[in-house]
Amino acid sequence: MKIINPATEDVIAEVEPADAAEVDRAVERARAAFAAWRATAPGDRARLLRRFAQVVDDHAEELALLEVAGAGHTIGNARWEAGNVRDVLDFYAGAPERDHGKQIPVPGGVDVTFQEPLGVVGVIVPWNFPMVIMTWGVAPALAAGNAVIVKPAEWTPLTALRLAELALDAGLPEGVLQVLPGAGEVAGSRLVEHPDVAKIVFTGSTEVGRLIGAKAAARVKRVTLELGGKSANIVFSDADLDRAVASAPMAVFDNSGQDCCARSRLLVQREIYDEFLDRLARAVREVRVGDPLDPATQMGPLVSAEHLARVASFTGPEVTPYARGACPDGPGYWFAPTVLAAPPGFDPLSRTGDPEFRRAYEEEIFGPVVTAIPFDGEEHAVRLANATPYGLSGSIWTGNVGRALRMARAVEAGNLSVNSHSSVRYWTPFGGFKQSGLGRELGPDALAAFTETKNVFISTE
């Protein structure tokens, strides 16, 4: 597999893809390693994870530069991501010694529960946040006593491979954490179907998530699925417009829009709609798109030529942008930040109006394109926000506390922000409603997704 720098189109590495036979061998190694890893004292597992976090911190700049080269992330984002890997490992290093069972009062004896690790866990990672999303699955799975096999995305395997090396440097036993780069249809599919893989954690498109869920269901295999999104950024007329306008561009253009939490549907109360879009257009034209290694850059390239072509298909000659920023010419998979405003007669609830705009409004573009429409009042805003098969994230901008709470309860999404665009913190749960996925990652309860509850009754009679 040729790994291409998205900003230069240079080939920076070649990686040998794993085939199905190599997946089978990796599962066999993981099963052997699991027996000793689950028996490792909780305090010792915790110390190894803390050491892993420290080794990651020692190599944070190296990891960040790998992510810039392999995924096109800006250096500022990539440094944050390396820090997030460290912090997630640190957070779950505290979990092995706190993975408590319960003593439940029963007649005639003592009843206790144990949280038992599942065994071998497969983590299938997307290309948009390679090392971060890998760690969200790996850290709690290892903390719970499982062995883990990671299948990184074909376009972006470099940081996953390096993290596996750093895990060995930190002292994790051989076979406890393995990384197998390869094609999803080959290595990923075999990991999902393998009878000795107890669970799959998958982050990616809803379409692929459905296929993985169906294959896993055939074996009653546990899954956590973090899938697509088409999140709403809802702005009421009583919001702090300066803050709402200033934050709106990067709410969707961060990581070049390649974010399942991107607020790619902008819903603005009609009274301020024209003013908001006018101010937003000015802000979008000021977004700095360019060299990912420049600390002043806000947005880098898209990940690949294939993905660039897909994003561009949403803004073809039939679509007139309301506003568009600038991006570099020459090599690289560049796409300018773009605002599309609802044309006259467009109504997403009755599905009438311009079909080209409707496609951009309804489908997950996964690029720096935001669609904007007006709404009339809370009820209308809720109906618009919920008129999607997705339910991952979203934002609510208002100065009214009661309205903020009403909207937060009414909008069907797993992660909502009021007067901000924050979606993911490693110490709080993350996941979606509807077709945005199954299960939750991160937060204090993540170990429950990687353990089985065993109940044991001991008779005293």
Secondary structure, 3 states (H helix, E strand, C coil): CEEECCCCCCEEEECCCCCHHHHHHHHHHHHHHHHHHHHCCHHHHHHHHHHHHHHHHHCHHHHHHHHHHHHCCCHHHHHHHHHHHHHHHHHHHCCHHHCCCCEEEECCEEEEEEEEECCEEEEECCCCCHHHHHHHHHHHHHHCCCEEEEECCCCCCHHHHHHHHHHHHCCCCCCCEEECCCCHHHHHHHHHHCCCCCEEEEECCHHHHHHHHHHHHHCCCEEEEECCCCCEEEECCCCCHHHHHHHHHHHHHHHHHCCCCCCCEEEEEHHHHHHHHHHHHHHHHCCCECCCCCCCCCECCCCCHHHHHHHHHHHCCCCCCCEECCCCCCCCCCCCCEEEECCCCCECCCCECCHHHHHHHHCCCCCCEEEEEEECHHHHHHHHHHCCCEECEEEEECCCHHHHHHHHHHCCCCEEEECCCCCCCCCCCECCEECCEECCECCCCHHHHHEEEEEEEEECC
